[in-house]
Amino acid sequence: MRVFRSLKAARKGGFCYSEPMITFITGNAGKYNEAVAVLGSIELSQQKLHLPEVQGLDPREVLRAKLLAAKAEGVAPCIVEDSSLTLSCLNDQLPGPFIKWFEDALGIQGLYELTKKYEDDRAIVHTHIGYLDEAGEMHLFDAKISGRIVLPRGDKDFGYGPIFLPDGSDKTFGEMERAEKQEISSRAMAFRALRDFLLAGS
């Protein structure tokens, strides 16, 4: 597990974030609830907004395009997020940002069977978060976690959670309670980096 951006720690002593509410642009209630749990005193609203999906393997370019579209719509401050899954058997490139389409086409059982066919079950979950501040400046945060693809287990997580077994754990994300998942998930780590950035700058 590794967070790829070093940020100042949040201020201590019961400090609360008092800036304007931030809009998390997502239609995924699970992602929104995870973000709320991590961000704590930082007020967050959810809005489903159809933003352009740039077709490319670089999640940072995908996020920048979404933030530019949100800026054009006058939605700021706001957050967009992309969590991608890459498989070792597909050169650590795919599905990547296209995981949603792979899930629709193959299902998570099909993704498992793909890794079994290639006899290589290694995988990486990589979360990128883009934050557009009130001044229109973009800030990017990311974190990743390695693991294996296994037979679907558990129903407590969405997407590919039931087939992703993080290194060092005997539970898939699908078998973990939310608090347990948030200790190690790449999404939680990336949102903690965003939280520290916001609190340190308030």
N, C-alpha and C positions, 0 to 999 in steps of 0.2 A: 504494500500500500504506500502511496506517495502523493503528496500534494505538490503541485508544480508552481506555486507562486508563494513567495514569502511575504507576509503582511504583518504589520504591527499588531500586537495583541490588543484585544478589546480592553477598554478601561474597566477597572475594578470598582468595588464599593457600591454596588447597586445602581450603577449608571444605566439609564434608559435612553433608547434612541427616541428623539423627538422631532425628527424631520418628517416631511410629507409622506403619506401612504404610498407604497410602491405597488405597482400593478405587475403581477406575474401573468404573463400571456401564455396560457395553456388551457387546453380542454380536458386535461388529465387530472381528475380529482385526487388521485393517489400522489402524484408529484406535488400538487399544491399542499396537501396535508403534511407531507414530509418537510416541505420548505417552511411551513408555519411552525412546525415543531422545533426546527433548528434555529430559526431566526428570532424566536423569543419575543422580545419587546418591540421588535421592528414590525410595524403594521404592514400587512400584505393583503391585497385584494386579488381576486382571480378574474380574468377576462379571456373569453375565447375569441380570438381574432384571427382571421385567415391571412397569414403572412406568406410571402413567397418561399417555396422550398427550392433553394439552389441545389442543382444536381452536381454533387462533387464529393470527394472523399475527405476533404478538409473541413471538420466541424467548425473551425474558427470562421471560415468564409461563409458558412451557412448562417452562423449567429450574426455576423456583421450585416449580412443582407436583411435578416429579420429585424435587427435593431434600426437599420436605416428606414425600413418600411414602417416600423412603429413610430419613428420620429416624424415621418411624413404624415402619419395619421394623428399626430399630436398627443401620443400616449407617452408620457414621461413624468416622473421616473418609472422605469419598467425593467423587467427581467425576462429573458428568454433562456431556455435550457435545451441541451441536447445530450442524451446519454446513448452512446453507441456501444455495440458489442462487436469485437473482432475475434475471428477464429484463427488459431495457428494453422489449421489445415487449409485456410484460404489466404495464406501469406500474411496474416495479421493485418489485412486490408479490408476484408469484407466480413459480415455485412456493413460494419461501420455505421455511418449515418443512415444507411438504407435498411436498418434492422426492422423498422415498422413494415416495410414491404416484404421482407423475407418472412416475417411472422405471418403476414396475411397469406402469402403464397404457400409456405411449408408448414406453418404451425410450429409450436415449440417442440413437439414430438419429432417433426421433420428435421429441425435443426439438430436435435440429439442424434438422429439416425445419420445425418450427414457427417458428423464428427466420427461416429462409429465406423462408417464406411471407409473413411480415410485413416482410421486408427490413430487419431490425434485429437484429444479432447481439450487441449489447452485453450484458454480464452481470456480476454481482457475486457473489462467494462470501463469505459472512459467517459466521464461527465464533463461537459463544458457549460459554463454559465456566462451569459452576456448581460451586463448591467448598463443601462442608459441613464445617466444622471440628468438632473433638471437643466443643466447647461448644454445638454446634447453630447456630452463626452461619453465614449464607450470604454468599458472596463471588462476584461475577460479573466475568468478564473477556471481552473480545471484540476481534476484529480482522477486517479485510476486505481483499479484493484484487479489483481490476477486471480484466476481460478480455473475450474474445470466445468465442462458441460456434462451433465448426468441425466438419467431418466427423470422426468418430471416428478417432483416431490413437494407436497404442501400447496395450500391455496391462500396463503396470507399475503402474497405479493402479486403484482400485475406483470404483464409482458413476459419477458424471459426469466423473471425471478425464480420460478419453480425449477428451472434446469441449470441455474448458475450456482455452483458450489465454491465459495471463496476459499482461497488457500488458508489453511490453519483452522478451518471450521468443519464440523461434521453435519452442518445444516445448510440447506439451500436457502436463498432469500425467501423462497416460498414457505419455508418452515419456521422462519424467524418472526418473533413479535417485532413491532415497529421499533421499539427502543433498542432491541438487540441489533437489528439491521443498521440503525443509525450510528452505532458505534463504529462500523467498519465500511459502510457503503461509500462509493465514490461520489454519489449525489450529496450525501450528508457532509462529506469532507469539503466538497466544493462550496456548498452553502455556508459552512462554517468560515471558510476563507472570505466569502462575501460579507458575512456578518461582522467579522473582525475589521474588515476594511471600512464598512459603514460606521461602526461604533467608534473606531479610531479617528474618523474624519468629522465626527459630529461635534 
